[in-house]
């Protein structure tokens, strides 16, 4: 097996949420492609120190705040890399191509228009996904109108941009009616609606984002079965995480991390086991189970994309 070359990279964001990209020199590995700025970690050098050094050398900026985003091992035909990626939202100086490389600020939605090295694919996904993933609470006793009103209120109150519609308590007919009501209500809003259901339900509702439960994950053949933009799944162990990677999913949730009110006696992973299970997993992972806003930093430090929760954001 090839020796892993340790590399750091930064998803640098300005105050408007734009992301900085740099173009690789044509004479280097993967030359001409766009990338998130960074470079090699020197022997014995802490990753954050390497990031500080690289951002100064490449862009002429001084790092002030960085948070782990994702850690990815990737094997090219001619080399293998271990990519440590951080979100950088505070720095001093005006970034420019200090080594003559083109740099460009772009809106996150434009990331899909750029060609990146293969190792950067999960980084692009992580950069586009939110760090807080809201899951709808049970609402079988509510009318569709009341349910939608409550959901919109929570989204506005907490500035949420990613919502999973989960309603196992509803019949199929009720489920479709409520999903369509949510779709209509979210038109024009900066919110990604993720359907928690089956491939068949996703096709009927023509959704762009689908989240599979464990059973549906096991039944999935490959990513090509879903034509939408985002495909995720609920995972609970190493086997399911490996299955999600093998089948080409975009992200997963991993649970339960902590004890929940709905399952007070259930066995939980804890943060240490959670971090071990997702270490070097090449796709974003949300921590689920007993999560709150206060757990967001712990989740990121454990290697997660962020937290997914119900009760945290819904009264």
N, C-alpha and C positions, 0 to 999 in steps of 0.2 A: 504493500500500500504506500502511496506517495506521502511524503511528509507534508503536514498541513502548514501552509504559510499564514501566519496570523496577521490579519488586516483589520484596521478600524475604519469606520465611515460615519458620517454625520448627516442626518436629515435636518438641515438648517432652515429654520422658519423665521420670517420677519414678523413685524407687528400686525401685518395684514393676513398672515397665514400662508404667504407665498413660500415656496421651497426653492432652494438654490441647487442647481445642477452644474456640473463641469463636464467638459468633453475630453475624453482620453486622447493623448497624442497618437497619431496614426502609426508611429513606429513602435508602440508598446503593445503588450498583450491586450487583446480585445480593443485595439486602436480604433478611434473614430466613434465609438459608442459613448453614450452619456452615462454618468455615474454620480453617486453621492460622494462629495469630497472626503478624502482620507488617504490612508496609505499604510505601509507595513509597520508592524510593531517590532522594535528592536529587541534583541535578546535581553531578558531581565527587566524590560520596561513595562510598567503598568499600562493597561489599555487606555485609561483616561489621560495619562501623561502623553502617550503616543498621539492621541487625538488632539490635544492642545498643541503639540509640536507640529503636526501635519497641517492643522488649520492655519497656523502662523506661516509655515513655509509655503503652502499652496495659495492661501487667500489673503494673508496679511491681517488676520483678525485674531483677537484674544478671546479665548473661551471663558465665559462666566457661569454658564449652567448647562449641564448635560445629564440626561436621564436615559438609562438603558432602554432600547426599543426591541431588538431581536438579535439573536446569535445564530449564525447559519454556517454549517459546514457545507462546502460544495466541491464537487470533483469534476474538473474539466479533463479532457483527454490528455492534456500535457502538464497539468498542475492541479493541486488541491489547495483550497483556501478555507480558513476559518474566519468568518466575517463578524466582527463585533460592531453593532450599529447602535448609535445613540441619537436621541432627539436633542437638538440644540436650539434653545429659544432665547438665549441671552448671550451676547458677545459685544466686544468693542471693536470699532473700526468699520470700514466699508469694504466688503469683500470684492476682490478683483483677481484676475488670473495672474498671480505673481510669477508663475513659471511660463507665462505666455498662452496658457490654455483658455479657450472660450468658457465663460460662465454665464448663467442665465437664471433669472428669477421667473418661476412659473406658478400658476394656480395649481393646487393639488389635482384637480380634474384633468389637467393637461398631461399628467404623468403617462397616461396610456398612449400618448402621441409620440413618445420618445423611445428609442431603442437602447436597451440596457444590456450589460453582460448577464448571462443566465443566473449567476449567483444573486443578482439584485432583484429578481422577480418577487421573492417574499418580502423584500424591503419595500418595494412599491406597494404591495398589498398592505403591509403594516402602516405605511404612511397615509394610505387612504382610509383605513378603518378607524373608527372612533376608539377612545380608551374607556368609554363607558357604554355598556350595552344594556339597555333597558328591556325587560321582559314583561309583557302584560300580565296582570293578576287575573285570577278567576273572576268571571263576571257573568255567570249563568243566570243570576237573578236580576240582572239589569236589562233594560231595553238597549238596542243597538245605539240609539241616540245618546242615552246617558253614558254608556260605556265609552263612546268616542269622545264625548265632552270631557270625561275624566282623564282620558289618555292625553288629549291635547293640552289640558291644564298642566299635567305633570311634565310633558315635554317642554312647555314654555317656562314653567317654574324652574326647572333644573337645566335648561339649555341643552337638551338631549338631541342627538342627531342620528341615533341608531336604535331602532325599535323592533323587537321580535314579537310577533303575534302568536301566542300559544294559548289554546283553548280546548284541552282534551275533554272538558265537561260538556261541550256542545255537541249536538247532533251534526251530521254532515251539512244538512240544509242550513242550520243556524250558523255553522262555521263559515260557510260560503257567504252568507248574507252579511255577517259581521266583518269579514275580511274585505268585502267590496265596499262597505261603509267606511272602513279605515282607509282604503286606497283612495276613495273620493275625497275624504277629509284632508289627506296629506298631500294632495295635488298642489304644487307650487311651493311647498315647504322644503327646507333643507333637511329632510329626514329620510333615511333609508329604511324602508319597511321590509322586514325579513319574515317570511312565512315559515312557521314551524309546522311541517306537515310532510306529505309524500310527494314524489315526483309527479304523480297523477294530479294531485291538488294544485301544485305549482303550475302545471300546464294549463289547467282549466282557468286559473286566475291570472295567468300570464304575468307572473311576478319575476322580478329581476334578482331577487335574493331568496334563498331557501336554506332552512336549517333542518337537518335530519336528526331524528332520535337514534339511539343505538341500533334498534331493529332495522330502521331504514338504511343506516350506514352499512350494516352487514349485507343488506340486499342490493346495495349499489354495485354496479359492475365497474364503472369508471366515470370520470368527470364529464365526459362527452354526453352522458345521458341527460344532463341539465344544460340548457342553452343560455341560461341567465348569467348575470355578472358575478354574483357571489354565491358560493356553495359552502356551507359549514355543517358541523355535526357536533352532537353531544358525546363526549368521551369520558371514560371512568377508569381506564387502566392502560398499561403499556400496549397491549394488543390492539385496542381501538385507536390509540394515537398512531401506531404504525400503519394501521389500515387506512386512516385518513390521509396520511402522507402518500402511501402507495396508490391510492385512488385519485390523487390529485386535487384534494379539497383546498379551499382558500384559507380557512381558519377553523378552529375548534374551540369548544368550551371544555374545561376539565373540572370535574366535581366529584364529591363535595369537598371543598377545601376546609371549611369550618362547619360547626354544627348549625343547623337551621331549626326554626320554630316548627316547621312542618314535619321534620324527621329528627326529633330530639335524641333518639337513642342510636342513630346511625353511625357507622364507623366513618371517620373523616381522614383526609389526607394530611392536613397540616401543611404549613408553608415549606418546611424542609423537604418533605416527600414530593410536594408539588414541584418544587424547583428541580429536584432530581429527575422526575418524570419528563419534564419538558426541556431539559438541558440539551442544547444543540438541535432541537426539533425544528425543521426547516419550514415552519409556518406559524403564524400568530396564534396565540392561545389566550383565551379569557379565563380568569379564575371565577368559578361559580360555586355558590353554597355559602350562605352566611355573610355575604359581602356587603360592604357599605362604602360610602365615599372615603372614609378614613382608611380603608384597606387599599386604596388605589396605589399609593406609593409603595407599600409592601409588595403588591402584585408586580409592579414594574421592576422592583429590585430582585424579585424572584424569577424574572425573565418573561413575565406575561405581557401581553398587549394591553391588558387592563382588567376591569372587573365587569361581570354580568350579574344582574340582580333584579328582583321583583320588588320586594318591600322597601328597599332603600329609596325609591323614587315614587312609589304609589302608596297613598294613604290607605 
